[in-house]
Amino acid sequence: MNFLYVGIDDTDSPDGMCTTFLASTIINELKANNIEITGFPRLIRLNPFARFKTRGNGGVSFKIAINDDNNSQINDIELAKEIILRNVSELSMFDCDNTNPGVVFYQGDITDEMVDYAFHAIYDIITIEEAEEFASKIGAEIHKFKKGRGIIGSIAAISCPLEDYTYELLAYRHKDKYGTLRKIDYDSVVKMDKETYPETFENIDGKYLAIEPKTPCPVLYGIRSNSPEVLEIARDIVIPNEEIVDYCIFKTNQHTDMHIQNVDKIANMKQYACYKVKGTLKDNPHVIEGGHMFFTLVDESGEIECAAYEPTKNFRKTVAKLRQGDSLELYGGIGEQNTFNIEKFQVLKLNDIVYENPICKCGKRMTSAGKGKGFKCKHCGAKGSMKYIGKKCIGEQQLSRLKETDSTGRRVHPYYVYGKVSKFRSAYRCTHCGWTKYEDSTEEYWDDENIMP
């Protein structure tokens, strides 16, 4: 059977609309005209640091099964194109300067060259001119509205392979409700989470309903899962307290870390791209005005400033437990300010010792006598050239396997995406002195040779 691949992108804006809703509206009209859609429509998240993204930087694609009868095939294709282009022209947010829709039609096999293009759109920045040239090369038909920047994501949404994927069910509101407060029943979401987790995930975060968007778009809620069947069960449990006009399940690369590239050293990272990188903390994390937390990551090739921004909420509390000398593997991307925005991190090795001034024989803590002059005791006047000591633990705090941002600030997958606990090693560390113990070991680490009674 032949297929007509359809890609749509860049139809929404911060003030409204959602390309998924537009796609769902189109699919419903196609089905009403007996035009068959094969499989689930796809939502492909592209480079999160793309400069001109309208909101979430996700393109949508789906494929239409084409009848083998030649006359019927021509009629179906022409009708499908008319329905698609008409809906895009009627529903897109053209009032927004940054909204530049693009639609792509393609018939043929998905080639390796197209797959490469998709990863290029996820990892890097592609211009409109480059997308036009590529479309011409593969024989795709493009339709540009205004500047037509959406063709970039449309080609990528058609071309992207989904060997690793999740599903998302999006429920849509009545038009009269756009921009008004959503009133989803909290207890029903708690029940849904309890009955469907871990097959569904990121449903609720304390009192915060993670399934509820905060923009004036058509989406009432979105439930994420590994199983489309479980999404139907979850939908039946959630009580919306307002009319749902439609819903659609998308197959997506969200929460798969597809946007994360492996890099062997800091110096090889580029701006406006996302990476998994290893390094060591050069300094302790510190907070600046606005609640943003920063530290510097360093390796043999260079260093980079890293940030856990205020919207990541409680994630910053975990970052604050890190100390100079800790070895980490960071996941995230480099934005406009050339700062590495942390999405999650894995502790590779903790710096086990926190050095403090020694205790005098009189029992009081000594102070520095000056650079290179050792220590002195303000209580009894004693002096000494003793070194700093590593202090033994007086309490412990858990530093968990893989720490990531709260649901409000996350684009990477959570611990239980595949229903399995991540295999990252847990460590316990004293926030007072740095004493460390690993969960799978009986060993404890501190500098007990220099501990003074």
Secondary structure, DSSP 8 states (H G I E B T S, - for coil): -EEEEEEEE---BTTB--HHHHHHHHHHHHHHTT--EEEEEEEEE--TT-TT-SSS-EEEEEEEEE-SSHHHHHHHHHHHHHHHHHHHHHHS-TTSTT---EEEEE-S---HHHHHHHHHHHHS---HHHHHHHHHHHT-EEEESTT-THHHHHHHHHH---SS-EEEEEEEE-GGGTTS-----HHHHHHHHHHHTTTEES-EETTEETTS--SSSSEEEEEEES-HHHHHHHHHH---SS-EEEEEEEEE-TTTTTT-EE-SSGGG--TT-EEEEEEEESS--EE-TTS-EEEEEEETTEEEEEEE-GGGTTHHHHHTT--TT-EEEEEEEE-TTS-EEEEEEEEEE-----EE--B-TTSSB-EE-STTS-EE-TTT--EE----EE---S--EEE-SEEE--GGG--S--TTTTSS------EEE-TTT--EEETT-S-EE--GGG---
